[in-house]
Amino acid sequence: SWELESAVKSLRGSSVISVYFDQKLLNPLLVKTQVRVKRPVLRLTKTQRQGVVLSEALLHSEMADVTYEHKTAARPVDLQNMELGHAVAAGQIVFVEDLTEQHVVRVGQPLNIEITHGAFVVQMPGVAQKNGRRGEKIMVRVTNTRKDVLAEVVGEGQVRMQR
């Protein structure tokens, strides 16, 4: 009886284990293993550009051999609040490394600017001058004054600046 290493036990997929014995004592001389790992993956149905928010309509799921992949295949749960960080060709597997946090503010989008100064809070309309993710600082044009200010993205259509 032999014990497989824990790393081999944790792999899921088909495997081939070959054991060669010596002629006299039946001691194993060489153990050769070949493990093929198949997992469900998401593939793009057509080429997508950077910044695209992926939906089920753009993807299909299938079992694929990921034995030699060094990246982690994305699952549907990994797509939430994410977008493509770069262009990906049709038929390619979508990996977690291909995704980046989704922009919650887009160029030209009308925004609510919240300006705080101590206990005072003033709100005014503005327009995003740059795409932004939650926590990023972006340039925003104040609608009333036409001045550009630097504000932190706090949510969809919401930015905040402190004085």
Backbone as CSV, one residue per row, in Angstrom:
resi,resn,N_x,N_y,N_z,CA_x,CA_y,CA_z,C_x,C_y,C_z
1,SER,0.854,-1.169,0.000,0.000,0.000,0.000,0.896,1.226,0.000
2,TRP,0.572,2.206,-0.828,1.346,3.436,-0.917,0.438,4.615,-0.646
3,GLU,1.031,5.691,-0.191,0.286,6.924,0.104,0.685,7.986,-0.911
4,LEU,-0.305,8.609,-1.539,-0.019,9.695,-2.475,0.226,10.980,-1.708
5,GLU,1.067,11.826,-2.249,1.294,13.126,-1.627,-0.009,13.913,-1.626
6,SER,-0.161,14.781,-0.619,-1.408,15.544,-0.494,-1.657,16.432,-1.710
7,ALA,-0.612,16.945,-2.341,-0.788,17.806,-3.512,-1.428,17.029,-4.658
8,VAL,-1.066,15.769,-4.819,-1.639,14.945,-5.884,-3.071,14.567,-5.524
9,LYS,-3.338,14.288,-4.234,-4.687,13.929,-3.801,-5.686,15.046,-4.053
10,SER,-5.252,16.307,-3.900,-6.179,17.427,-4.007,-6.550,17.760,-5.451
11,LEU,-5.804,17.244,-6.432,-6.123,17.512,-7.831,-7.365,16.736,-8.233
12,ARG,-8.166,17.369,-9.064,-9.355,16.694,-9.563,-9.176,16.509,-11.065
13,GLY,-9.513,15.353,-11.535,-9.378,15.082,-12.956,-8.865,13.675,-13.157
14,SER,-8.733,13.290,-14.414,-8.252,11.939,-14.685,-6.758,11.863,-14.421
15,SER,-6.283,10.699,-14.064,-4.852,10.551,-13.804,-4.401,9.151,-14.205
16,VAL,-3.129,9.046,-14.501,-2.521,7.764,-14.812,-1.341,7.603,-13.870
17,ILE,-1.317,6.516,-13.135,-0.196,6.250,-12.237,0.420,4.924,-12.662
18,SER,1.679,4.957,-13.037,2.401,3.745,-13.442,3.414,3.398,-12.368
19,VAL,3.400,2.159,-11.922,4.346,1.708,-10.897,5.137,0.546,-11.480
20,TYR,6.465,0.625,-11.400,7.331,-0.436,-11.883,7.990,-1.106,-10.685
21,PHE,8.034,-2.453,-10.702,8.586,-3.208,-9.577,9.870,-3.905,-9.992
22,ASP,10.743,-4.142,-8.971,11.912,-4.966,-9.280,11.445,-6.421,-9.347
23,GLN,12.259,-7.312,-9.874,11.860,-8.694,-10.127,11.783,-9.549,-8.864
24,LYS,12.578,-9.237,-7.830,12.695,-10.147,-6.707,11.778,-9.796,-5.536
25,LEU,11.872,-8.562,-5.028,11.183,-8.227,-3.781,9.872,-7.459,-3.981
26,LEU,9.543,-7.206,-5.199,8.349,-6.425,-5.507,8.340,-5.062,-4.812
27,ASN,9.527,-4.465,-4.702,9.611,-3.091,-4.198,9.415,-2.143,-5.368
28,PRO,8.692,-1.077,-5.139,8.517,-0.148,-6.257,9.838,0.544,-6.588
29,LEU,10.241,0.490,-7.827,11.464,1.150,-8.267,11.174,2.554,-8.778
30,LEU,10.124,2.693,-9.507,9.844,3.967,-10.140,8.333,4.148,-10.195
31,VAL,7.917,5.277,-9.765,6.500,5.606,-9.886,6.408,6.802,-10.821
32,LYS,5.684,6.635,-11.882,5.512,7.707,-12.850,4.040,8.102,-12.810
33,THR,3.795,9.363,-12.584,2.402,9.812,-12.550,2.180,10.872,-13.609
34,GLN,1.017,10.837,-14.145,0.609,11.877,-15.082,-0.818,12.231,-14.696
35,VAL,-1.004,13.430,-14.228,-2.318,13.874,-13.794,-2.810,14.917,-14.783
36,ARG,-3.967,14.702,-15.325,-4.602,15.657,-16.226,-5.732,16.305,-15.438
37,VAL,-5.719,17.602,-15.342,-6.720,18.317,-14.554,-7.723,18.965,-15.494
38,LYS,-8.979,18.589,-15.327,-10.057,19.205,-16.104,-10.961,19.932,-15.132
39,ARG,-11.284,21.162,-15.496,-12.143,21.995,-14.654,-13.134,22.730,-15.550
40,PRO,-14.249,23.168,-14.963,-15.147,24.019,-15.750,-14.484,25.378,-15.974
41,VAL,-14.549,25.891,-17.192,-13.973,27.197,-17.520,-15.008,28.015,-18.288
42,LEU,-14.773,29.312,-18.336,-15.608,30.225,-19.105,-14.804,30.680,-20.313
43,ARG,-15.378,30.536,-21.512,-14.721,30.983,-22.744,-15.557,32.087,-23.374
44,LEU,-14.871,33.048,-23.984,-15.558,34.139,-24.675,-16.129,33.648,-26.006
45,THR,-17.355,34.045,-26.311,-17.975,33.666,-27.583,-17.470,34.542,-28.727
46,LYS,-17.036,35.779,-28.417,-16.425,36.641,-29.430,-15.416,37.558,-28.738
47,THR,-14.502,38.117,-29.516,-13.446,38.978,-28.985,-14.063,40.167,-28.250
48,GLN,-13.488,40.490,-27.079,-13.987,41.597,-26.263,-12.837,42.551,-25.963
49,ARG,-13.159,43.838,-25.912,-12.144,44.860,-25.647,-12.012,45.118,-24.146
50,GLN,-10.977,45.836,-23.795,-10.731,46.223,-22.410,-11.921,47.023,-21.886
51,GLY,-12.292,46.802,-20.635,-13.354,47.564,-19.997,-14.735,46.962,-20.135
52,VAL,-14.867,45.874,-20.902,-16.180,45.246,-21.090,-16.565,44.495,-19.819
53,VAL,-17.806,44.711,-19.384,-18.359,43.965,-18.254,-18.921,42.674,-18.832
54,LEU,-18.409,41.534,-18.361,-18.798,40.248,-18.928,-20.142,39.781,-18.378
55,SER,-20.965,39.248,-19.278,-22.256,38.682,-18.897,-22.336,37.271,-19.466
56,GLU,-23.346,36.525,-19.045,-23.502,35.149,-19.528,-23.698,35.098,-21.039
57,ALA,-24.244,36.158,-21.640,-24.464,36.188,-23.084,-23.136,36.198,-23.854
58,LEU,-22.063,36.667,-23.235,-20.761,36.762,-23.898,-19.879,35.543,-23.642
59,LEU,-20.343,34.617,-22.811,-19.520,33.490,-22.367,-20.241,32.158,-22.570
60,HIS,-19.469,31.097,-22.664,-20.051,29.764,-22.543,-19.135,28.949,-21.636
61,SER,-19.747,28.028,-20.920,-19.016,27.212,-19.948,-18.751,25.840,-20.548
62,GLU,-17.575,25.298,-20.257,-17.220,23.955,-20.718,-16.137,23.383,-19.818
63,MET,-15.947,22.080,-19.904,-14.848,21.433,-19.196,-13.612,21.535,-20.087
64,ALA,-12.486,21.926,-19.498,-11.254,22.074,-20.281,-10.068,21.565,-19.483
65,ASP,-9.062,21.104,-20.201,-7.828,20.637,-19.589,-7.011,21.866,-19.172
66,VAL,-6.808,22.050,-17.884,-6.028,23.180,-17.366,-4.759,22.695,-16.679
67,THR,-4.315,21.515,-17.070,-3.136,20.905,-16.455,-1.932,21.832,-16.482
68,TYR,-1.696,22.473,-17.610,-0.490,23.282,-17.760,-0.740,24.777,-17.622
69,GLU,-1.917,25.156,-17.180,-2.226,26.571,-16.961,-1.668,27.015,-15.617
70,HIS,-1.011,28.149,-15.610,-0.453,28.685,-14.369,-1.335,29.778,-13.787
71,LYS,-2.417,30.083,-14.493,-3.346,31.102,-14.026,-4.630,30.423,-13.555
72,THR,-5.426,31.143,-12.787,-6.665,30.615,-12.241,-7.823,30.953,-13.167
73,ALA,-8.551,29.932,-13.607,-9.715,30.147,-14.468,-10.811,30.844,-13.669
74,ALA,-11.419,31.861,-14.272,-12.481,32.618,-13.602,-13.753,31.776,-13.515
75,ARG,-14.472,31.954,-12.429,-15.777,31.330,-12.230,-16.829,32.433,-12.318
76,PRO,-18.096,32.087,-12.493,-19.132,33.131,-12.568,-19.101,34.090,-11.376
77,VAL,-18.827,33.601,-10.193,-18.783,34.468,-9.009,-17.635,35.480,-9.091
78,ASP,-16.571,35.150,-9.801,-15.424,36.055,-9.949,-15.744,37.256,-10.841
79,LEU,-16.811,37.179,-11.629,-17.148,38.232,-12.578,-17.912,39.390,-11.945
80,GLN,-18.416,39.207,-10.738,-19.225,40.251,-10.100,-18.390,41.496,-9.833
81,ASN,-18.908,42.655,-10.269,-18.259,43.958,-10.107,-16.880,44.026,-10.771
82,MET,-16.677,43.213,-11.801,-15.391,43.187,-12.498,-15.609,43.451,-13.989
83,GLU,-14.523,43.859,-14.660,-14.523,44.051,-16.109,-13.190,43.559,-16.641
84,LEU,-13.084,43.422,-17.961,-11.828,42.967,-18.556,-10.759,44.040,-18.408
85,GLY,-9.593,43.643,-17.947,-8.475,44.563,-17.786,-7.710,44.768,-19.076
86,HIS,-7.953,43.928,-20.075,-7.329,44.034,-21.395,-8.195,43.270,-22.389
87,ALA,-7.939,43.443,-23.664,-8.709,42.744,-24.693,-8.440,41.243,-24.617
88,VAL,-9.483,40.450,-24.859,-9.358,38.988,-24.852,-10.034,38.460,-26.117
89,ALA,-9.337,37.562,-26.817,-9.821,37.042,-28.104,-10.932,36.021,-27.919
90,ALA,-11.732,35.859,-28.954,-12.810,34.877,-28.971,-12.250,33.477,-28.735
91,GLY,-12.963,32.679,-27.965,-12.560,31.297,-27.707,-11.559,31.137,-26.574
92,GLN,-11.023,32.231,-26.063,-10.036,32.156,-24.986,-10.719,31.930,-23.638
93,ILE,-10.028,31.251,-22.748,-10.498,31.072,-21.378,-10.332,32.404,-20.651
94,VAL,-11.318,32.765,-19.844,-11.215,33.981,-19.035,-10.579,33.586,-17.700
95,PHE,-9.470,34.236,-17.369,-8.757,33.976,-16.125,-8.996,35.120,-15.147
96,VAL,-8.863,34.832,-13.862,-9.016,35.857,-12.827,-8.060,37.008,-13.095
97,GLU,-6.871,36.703,-13.590,-5.867,37.722,-13.873,-6.272,38.653,-15.023
98,ASP,-7.256,38.247,-15.834,-7.748,39.083,-16.938,-8.734,40.143,-16.456
99,LEU,-9.185,40.026,-15.206,-10.244,40.890,-14.683,-9.690,41.996,-13.798
100,THR,-10.389,43.106,-13.774,-10.050,44.215,-12.903,-11.354,44.775,-12.342
101,GLU,-11.263,45.475,-11.223,-12.468,46.019,-10.606,-13.169,46.970,-11.570
102,GLN,-14.469,46.881,-11.604,-15.286,47.655,-12.536,-15.254,49.142,-12.205
103,HIS,-15.195,49.988,-13.257,-15.327,51.435,-13.074,-16.758,51.715,-12.631
104,VAL,-16.934,52.501,-11.591,-18.279,52.873,-11.151,-18.636,54.270,-11.642
105,VAL,-17.641,54.985,-12.189,-17.856,56.309,-12.778,-17.205,56.296,-14.155
106,ARG,-17.908,56.808,-15.160,-17.405,56.849,-16.542,-17.284,58.292,-17.021
107,VAL,-16.373,58.523,-17.952,-16.175,59.859,-18.534,-17.508,60.389,-19.053
108,GLY,-17.799,61.652,-18.726,-19.012,62.295,-19.209,-20.254,62.001,-18.394
109,GLN,-20.138,61.110,-17.412,-21.290,60.743,-16.595,-21.642,61.871,-15.624
110,PRO,-22.931,62.221,-15.503,-23.333,63.196,-14.485,-23.110,62.615,-13.097
111,LEU,-22.591,63.446,-12.195,-22.251,62.992,-10.845,-22.878,63.896,-9.799
112,ASN,-22.951,63.354,-8.599,-23.306,64.140,-7.431,-22.002,64.358,-6.660
113,ILE,-21.571,65.609,-6.545,-20.335,65.935,-5.821,-20.716,66.337,-4.409
114,GLU,-20.119,65.671,-3.439,-20.352,66.001,-2.033,-19.078,66.643,-1.495
115,ILE,-19.210,67.883,-1.016,-18.054,68.594,-0.466,-18.286,68.751,1.029
116,THR,-17.319,68.255,1.814,-17.448,68.371,3.272,-16.376,69.309,3.804
117,HIS,-16.779,70.112,4.769,-15.853,71.013,5.457,-16.302,71.045,6.923
118,GLY,-15.587,70.276,7.742,-16.010,70.143,9.138,-17.371,69.473,9.195
119,ALA,-18.338,70.142,9.832,-19.690,69.593,9.956,-20.578,69.964,8.783
120,PHE,-20.108,70.830,7.896,-20.918,71.271,6.762,-20.754,70.315,5.581
121,VAL,-21.870,70.056,4.924,-21.868,69.214,3.731,-22.646,69.939,2.642
122,VAL,-22.009,70.127,1.498,-22.649,70.776,0.355,-22.648,69.782,-0.800
123,GLN,-23.775,69.683,-1.492,-23.857,68.814,-2.658,-24.131,69.647,-3.890
124,MET,-23.481,69.264,-4.992,-23.681,69.981,-6.252,-23.473,69.024,-7.416
125,PRO,-24.027,69.350,-8.570,-23.869,68.476,-9.738,-22.513,68.680,-10.408
126,GLY,-22.047,67.624,-11.046,-20.795,67.686,-11.781,-20.779,66.638,-12.880
127,VAL,-19.671,66.617,-13.629,-19.500,65.667,-14.728,-18.105,65.061,-14.616
128,ALA,-18.027,63.731,-14.712,-16.745,63.023,-14.629,-15.878,63.354,-15.834
129,GLN,-14.604,63.646,-15.592,-13.646,63.923,-16.654,-12.779,62.696,-16.956
130,LYS,-12.963,61.639,-16.131,-12.149,60.435,-16.253,-12.947,59.258,-15.696
131,ASN,-12.664,58.041,-16.160,-13.246,56.846,-15.558,-12.641,56.661,-14.169
132,GLY,-13.404,56.101,-13.254,-12.870,55.888,-11.909,-13.479,54.692,-11.210
133,ARG,-12.637,54.026,-10.416,-13.079,52.919,-9.570,-13.273,53.450,-8.153
134,ARG,-14.021,52.722,-7.366,-14.246,53.096,-5.979,-12.903,53.322,-5.273
135,GLY,-12.769,54.484,-4.608,-11.542,54.809,-3.882,-10.533,55.617,-4.682
136,GLU,-10.670,55.661,-6.003,-9.750,56.441,-6.840,-10.133,57.914,-6.821
137,LYS,-9.142,58.779,-7.042,-9.393,60.215,-7.174,-9.388,60.546,-8.650
138,ILE,-10.418,61.281,-9.073,-10.547,61.646,-10.481,-10.876,63.135,-10.598
139,MET,-10.651,63.671,-11.790,-11.032,65.056,-12.069,-12.519,65.092,-12.401
140,VAL,-13.198,66.081,-11.781,-14.637,66.266,-11.978,-14.875,67.741,-12.289
141,ARG,-15.701,68.021,-13.297,-16.052,69.400,-13.620,-17.346,69.755,-12.886
142,VAL,-17.278,70.807,-12.054,-18.455,71.293,-11.341,-19.343,71.999,-12.368
143,THR,-20.599,71.567,-12.458,-21.514,72.082,-13.490,-21.734,73.589,-13.359
144,ASN,-21.971,74.084,-12.145,-22.305,75.506,-11.944,-21.138,76.439,-12.248
145,THR,-19.923,76.078,-11.861,-18.772,76.973,-11.992,-17.867,76.637,-13.174
146,ARG,-18.053,75.438,-13.778,-17.206,74.951,-14.875,-15.751,74.763,-14.442
147,LYS,-15.489,74.682,-13.126,-14.133,74.439,-12.612,-13.921,72.943,-12.427
148,ASP,-12.683,72.507,-12.652,-12.327,71.107,-12.419,-11.785,70.947,-11.008
149,VAL,-12.255,69.901,-10.330,-11.787,69.598,-8.972,-11.411,68.121,-8.905
150,LEU,-10.552,67.807,-7.949,-10.142,66.421,-7.718,-11.023,65.858,-6.612
151,ALA,-11.705,64.740,-6.903,-12.620,64.159,-5.925,-12.461,62.644,-5.905
152,GLU,-12.798,62.042,-4.782,-12.689,60.587,-4.596,-14.004,59.920,-4.971
153,VAL,-13.917,58.850,-5.756,-15.104,58.082,-6.138,-15.550,57.261,-4.927
154,VAL,-16.806,57.458,-4.526,-17.332,56.728,-3.357,-18.437,55.752,-3.726
155,GLY,-18.961,55.852,-4.935,-20.010,54.944,-5.373,-20.426,55.283,-6.787
156,GLU,-21.417,54.576,-7.288,-21.879,54.819,-8.645,-22.519,56.200,-8.735
157,GLY,-21.915,57.072,-9.533,-22.421,58.428,-9.701,-22.179,59.337,-8.509
158,GLN,-21.297,58.944,-7.591,-21.044,59.703,-6.370,-19.546,59.954,-6.195
159,VAL,-19.151,61.199,-5.960,-17.773,61.531,-5.617,-17.791,62.437,-4.381
160,ARG,-16.668,62.468,-3.684,-16.594,63.264,-2.456,-15.236,63.963,-2.409
161,MET,-15.271,65.190,-1.936,-14.029,65.909,-1.665,-14.133,66.603,-0.326
162,GLN,-13.006,66.718,0.334,-12.989,67.371,1.648,-12.186,68.640,1.551
163,ARG,-12.625,69.658,2.267,-11.931,70.950,2.318,-11.254,71.098,3.649
